[in-house]
Amino acid sequence: MTDVEEGAGSDPWAGKVPPLPEEAPEDEQLPKAFVRGGAFVLDVPDTPPAVWGEGGDVLWAEGEALMVAAPQGVGKTTVAHQVVRARLGLQENALGFPVTEGRRVLLLSMDRPAQARRAAHRIFAKDDRDVLDDRLIVWEGPPPFDLATRTDILAAMCERAKADTVVLDSLKDAAIGLSDDAVGAGYNRARQTVLAAGVQVLELHHTRKAGANGGEPNTISDVYGSTWLTSGTGSVISLYGDPGDPIVSFRHLKQPMNEVGPFQLIHDHPSGTTSVMHTVDLVELVRASGPEGLTALAAAEALFETKKPSRADKEKARRRLEALTASSVLARLEPKYPGGSAAYYLAAREQG
C-alpha cells in the first residue's frame, strides 16, 4: 500500500481544500469554512439584516429560514407569492413590510402545483413575463429525492437554478415522515446546508388541526412534526382561520428580534393580495385611556384580543409599553400601593 493510499480517508479535508504553499504563514492555513472568533462574536449588527421587515420588526432575517405554518386553505401560499413578487422587484413590500430585492427565486411547487399556479396567476400580470422568465424558476411536483435522506439535493437544486432564494411549498412533500425526529433532523441538515451557501429559505408548512383545548394552534408546539423543523428556523409565522376565510389571524411565534403583530389579515381573493386589517396603536390606546392611564394588562387584552391574557401576553405588552417609554413617547407612573400595576401616560411632548 502506498503512502497516499494509506493516508486516504484520514484527513477530512482531503480533496476539498487545496493545499497552501508550505511557506504560507501558519495562521492562514485554515480552510475557508472556518471563521475567526473575533469576527463571529463581535462583528454583529444591532438589528438583523432583513429579507422581509425593517428595524427591529424582522419577519425574515438574512441567513435564517422563515416558516409560514397554517391549516390548509387559509392563504399561506397567497402570502408567499406576495413575498416572492417583492423579492423579484415587482413590488416593494408584503403585508406593509419592505422586502429586499433578490436575484433569482427557485419555487418548489410540490403541493398541488395546479392550484398554486392559479393563485400566482391572480397576482402576477402579463407585463411581469420577462421578469418571471428570467428570475423565477419553478419545480413542479415532488423533488427528485427525499430531502431529509439526501441532504445535499436541495443545495444542488438551488445551485443548478442559480437561485439566491428558495421557497418550499410545502414541507410535507419535501420529506416523508416529518413527525420522526430523524427525518426532522435530516431535513434541517439540508436546510442549513442551503443557508450556509448564502441562499435564503422560505418554507410553507402545516399546523396541527387544533391547539390546546381545541382552540387556535398558536404556539410553536402546534406546528406539525419534529421539533427540529422549528428549531432550525429563525422565524415562524402562524396563520389561522377556516379554509377560504377572507379574514385570518396572524401570529409571530418565533422572532429574530421583535414580535410582529398579532393582527388580522384580509385576503382579497380576486386580486390575490393580502393586507393588514387591524393593528392596535398603543399610543392611541393610551390617549383614549384618560386620567387612569393604560396598564400592561389592558394593553395585552387589546393586543391579543382576549379578556384573559396569559402572563406571557402581559409581559409582551409591557415590553412594548417600555419601549415607547424609553423613546420618550410614553411616561410610566409607578403604582401607589404594593401589588398595584404601573400605568402609562402620554409623555409631555405628546400631549398636544
C-alpha positions in Angstrom: 0.0 0.0 0.0 1.4 3.4 -0.9 1.6 6.4 1.4 -1.2 8.1 -0.5 -3.5 5.1 -0.2 -2.6 4.6 3.5 -3.5 8.2 4.3 -6.7 8.2 2.3 -9.7 9.0 4.5 -7.7 10.1 7.5 -7.9 13.8 6.5 -11.5 15.1 6.4 -10.3 18.0 4.2 -8.7 15.7 1.6 -9.8 16.6 -1.9 -11.9 19.5 -0.6 -9.4 22.2 0.3 -6.4 22.8 -2.0 -3.1 22.7 0.0 -1.5 26.1 0.7 2.2 26.6 -0.1 4.5 25.4 2.6 5.8 29.0 3.2 2.3 30.3 3.9 2.0 31.7 7.5 0.5 29.3 9.9 -2.5 31.5 10.7 -3.5 31.4 7.0 -3.7 27.6 6.9 -7.3 27.4 7.8 -10.0 26.0 5.5 -12.4 28.7 4.3 -15.2 27.1 6.2 -13.7 28.4 9.5 -14.4 31.9 10.8 -12.2 33.9 13.1 -13.7 34.1 16.6 -13.5 37.9 16.8 -15.5 38.3 13.6 -18.0 35.7 14.6 -18.6 37.2 18.1 -18.1 40.9 17.7 -19.0 41.8 14.1 -22.7 41.6 14.7 -25.2 44.4 13.6 -27.5 45.9 16.1 -30.5 44.6 14.2 -30.6 41.5 12.0 -30.3 42.3 8.2 -33.8 41.7 6.9 -35.1 39.9 3.8 -38.6 40.9 5.0 -39.1 43.6 7.5 -37.1 46.6 8.8 -35.5 47.9 12.0 -36.4 45.6 14.9 -39.6 44.3 13.1 -38.0 41.5 11.2 -40.2 38.7 9.8 -37.4 37.0 7.8 -33.8 37.6 8.6 -30.9 37.0 6.2 -29.3 33.6 6.7 -32.2 32.3 8.8 -35.1 30.3 7.5 -38.7 31.6 7.7 -41.5 29.1 8.1 -45.1 30.1 7.5 -47.4 27.5 9.1 -51.1 27.3 8.7 -54.0 24.9 8.2 -54.9 24.2 4.6 -56.8 26.8 2.7 -56.1 29.9 4.8 -53.7 31.7 2.5 -50.1 30.8 3.2 -49.3 30.3 -0.5 -51.1 33.6 -1.3 -48.9 35.4 1.3 -45.7 33.6 0.0 -46.5 34.7 -3.6 -46.6 38.3 -2.5 -43.2 38.0 -0.8 -41.8 36.3 -3.9 -43.2 39.1 -6.1 -41.4 41.7 -3.9 -38.3 39.6 -3.9 -38.4 39.7 -7.7 -38.5 43.5 -7.5 -42.1 43.7 -8.8 -43.5 45.3 -5.6 -41.8 47.0 -2.6 -43.4 45.2 0.3 -45.7 42.4 1.5 -48.2 43.0 4.3 -46.8 46.5 4.6 -43.3 45.4 5.5 -40.4 46.0 3.0 -38.9 43.1 1.2 -35.2 43.2 0.0 -34.9 42.5 -3.7 -33.0 39.3 -4.6 -31.5 37.9 -7.7 -33.5 34.7 -8.6 -36.1 32.6 -6.8 -36.4 28.8 -7.0 -40.0 27.8 -6.2 -40.5 24.2 -5.4 -44.3 23.9 -6.1 -44.7 20.4 -4.7 -48.1 20.7 -3.0 -51.0 20.9 -5.6 -49.0 22.9 -8.2 -52.0 23.5 -10.4 -53.8 25.3 -7.5 -50.6 27.2 -6.7 -50.4 28.2 -10.3 -53.9 29.7 -10.3 -53.1 31.6 -7.1 -49.9 33.1 -8.7 -51.9 33.9 -11.9 -54.1 36.3 -9.8 -51.2 38.4 -8.5 -48.8 38.4 -11.4 -49.6 40.4 -14.6 -48.7 39.8 -18.3 -46.3 42.7 -18.0 -44.3 40.6 -15.5 -43.5 37.9 -18.0 -39.9 38.9 -18.8 -39.0 39.2 -15.1 -40.7 35.9 -14.3 -38.9 34.1 -17.2 -35.5 35.5 -16.1 -35.8 35.5 -12.3 -38.3 32.8 -11.2 -37.5 29.1 -11.7 -40.3 26.6 -10.8 -40.0 22.9 -10.0 -43.4 21.2 -10.2 -44.2 18.1 -8.1 -42.1 16.2 -5.6 -38.3 16.7 -5.6 -36.1 14.0 -7.3 -35.1 12.6 -3.8 -36.4 12.8 -0.3 -34.6 16.0 1.0 -34.2 14.5 4.5 -32.4 11.5 3.2 -30.3 13.2 0.5 -29.4 16.3 2.4 -27.3 17.6 -0.4 -30.1 17.7 -3.0 -31.8 21.0 -2.0 -28.5 22.9 -2.2 -27.7 21.3 -5.6 -31.1 22.3 -6.9 -30.5 25.9 -5.8 -27.1 25.9 -7.4 -28.4 24.5 -10.7 -31.2 27.2 -10.7 -28.6 29.9 -9.8 -31.1 31.0 -7.1 -30.4 33.1 -4.1 -33.9 32.3 -2.6 -35.8 29.0 -2.4 -39.4 28.6 -1.5 -40.7 25.2 -0.4 -44.4 24.7 -0.9 -44.8 22.6 1.2 -42.5 20.7 3.7 -44.7 17.6 3.8 -43.8 17.0 0.1 -40.1 17.6 0.7 -39.5 14.8 3.1 -41.6 11.8 4.2 -42.3 11.2 7.9 -41.8 14.7 9.3 -43.0 13.7 12.8 -40.0 11.5 13.2 -37.0 13.3 14.8 -34.5 11.6 12.5 -36.4 12.9 9.4 -36.7 16.4 11.0 -33.0 16.4 11.8 -32.2 15.3 8.2 -34.3 18.0 6.7 -32.7 20.6 9.0 -29.3 19.4 7.8 -30.5 20.1 4.2 -31.9 23.5 5.2 -28.7 24.6 7.0 -26.5 23.5 4.0 -28.6 25.8 1.8 -28.3 28.7 4.2 -24.6 28.2 4.5 -24.4 28.6 0.7 -26.0 32.0 1.0 -29.4 31.0 -0.2 -32.4 32.5 1.7 -35.1 29.9 2.7 -38.9 30.3 2.9 -40.9 27.2 3.9 -44.6 26.7 3.9 -45.8 24.1 6.4 -48.9 23.0 8.3 -50.1 23.3 11.9 -51.9 20.7 13.9 -55.7 20.7 13.5 -56.2 22.4 16.8 -54.3 23.9 19.7 -54.7 23.5 23.4 -58.3 22.7 24.4 -59.4 22.6 20.8 -58.5 26.3 20.2 -56.4 28.1 17.8 -53.0 26.5 17.2 -50.9 29.5 18.2 -47.7 28.1 19.8 -44.5 26.6 18.4 -45.6 23.2 19.7 -48.7 23.5 17.5 -46.6 23.3 14.3 -46.8 19.8 12.9 -43.8 17.5 13.1 -40.5 17.0 14.7 -39.2 19.8 17.0 -36.1 20.0 14.7 -38.3 21.6 12.0 -38.9 24.8 14.0 -35.7 24.6 16.0 -33.7 25.2 12.8 -35.7 28.3 11.7 -35.1 31.9 12.6 -38.7 33.0 12.3 -42.1 31.2 12.4 -45.4 32.8 11.4 -48.7 31.2 12.1 -51.9 31.9 10.1 -55.2 30.6 11.3 -58.8 30.5 10.1 -61.2 28.3 8.2 -60.5 27.3 4.5 -61.4 30.2 2.2 -61.9 32.7 5.0 -61.2 36.3 3.8 -60.0 37.2 7.3 -57.4 35.2 9.1 -55.2 35.7 12.2 -51.5 36.3 12.0 -49.1 35.5 14.9 -45.4 35.7 15.0 -44.5 32.6 17.0 -40.7 32.8 16.8 -38.8 36.0 16.1 -35.3 37.1 15.1 -35.9 40.3 17.2 -39.3 42.0 17.9 -42.6 40.1 17.8 -44.6 41.5 14.9 -48.4 41.6 15.5 -50.6 39.8 16.3 -53.1 41.2 13.9 -55.8 40.2 11.4 -55.1 39.8 7.7 -57.7 40.3 5.0 -57.3 38.3 1.7 -58.6 39.9 -1.5 -59.1 36.6 -3.3 -59.9 38.0 -6.8 -56.6 40.1 -6.8 -54.5 37.6 -4.8 -53.4 40.3 -2.4 -53.4 40.5 1.4 -53.3 43.5 3.7 -53.3 44.0 7.5 -56.8 44.6 8.6 -56.3 45.8 12.1 -53.5 46.7 14.4 -53.6 48.1 17.9 -51.9 51.5 18.2 -50.7 51.6 21.8 -50.2 55.4 21.7 -53.8 56.0 20.7 -54.9 53.4 23.3 -53.0 55.4 26.0 -54.6 58.6 24.7 -58.0 57.1 25.0 -57.4 55.7 28.5 -57.7 59.2 30.0 -56.6 60.0 33.6 -56.3 56.4 34.7 -53.6 55.6 32.2 -53.1 52.3 30.5 -51.8 49.2 32.3 -49.9 46.3 30.7 -52.9 44.1 31.4 -55.3 46.4 29.5 -52.8 46.7 26.7 -52.5 42.9 26.5 -56.2 42.5 26.3 -56.3 44.8 23.3 -53.2 43.5 21.6 -54.2 39.8 21.9 -58.0 40.3 21.7 -58.7 38.4 24.9 -60.2 39.1 28.3 -57.8 36.6 29.8 -54.3 37.3 28.5 -51.6 35.0 29.7 -48.6 36.1 31.7 -46.5 35.9 28.5 -49.0 38.1 26.7 -48.9 40.7 29.5 -45.1 40.7 29.5 -45.0 41.2 25.8 -47.4 44.2 26.2 -45.3 45.6 29.0 -42.2 45.4 26.9 -43.9 47.3 24.1 -45.0 50.0 26.5 -41.5 50.2 28.0 -40.0 50.6 24.5 -42.3 53.6 23.9 -41.3 54.9 27.4 -37.6 54.6 26.6 -38.2 56.6 23.4 -40.0 59.3 25.4 -43.3 58.7 23.7 -44.9 57.5 26.9 -44.3 58.1 30.6 -44.7 55.4 33.3 -46.3 56.1 36.7 -45.4 53.6 39.4 -48.3 52.1 41.4 -49.3 53.9 44.6 -49.6 50.8 46.7 -47.8 47.4 46.8 -49.1 44.9 44.4 -50.6 47.5 42.1 -49.8 48.0 38.4 -47.8 50.7 36.8 -49.8 52.9 34.4 -48.6 54.5 31.2 -49.5 58.1 30.0 -48.5 60.2 27.1 -45.2 62.0 27.6 -45.4 65.8 27.8 -44.3 66.3 24.2 -47.2 64.0 23.0 -49.9 65.7 25.0 -50.7 68.3 22.3 
